[in-house]
Amino acid sequence: IQAGEGDKCFNCGTSWFAAGGLEKNHVLLRGTHPELIDDDENIMLLCFQCHNRFHSDMEFQKNLQELWIIKQKQNNG
């Protein structure tokens, strides 16, 4: 997945341009779900601040994971 100028942080909506780029983040972590490392469906784009918070705040991480799953289900019908 390549982040581009039209992309935004999945959590806060900061644009690629305003954030100075976005970071790829595994929704389900590599350590617990190694089979999903190369699965593009397991990647969300986050700004630097949200990416750091995802890995340091377990409640925030759980909430984003749940939101991601809900949005994936909506997108896949």
Disulfide bonds with the S-S distance in Angstrom:
none
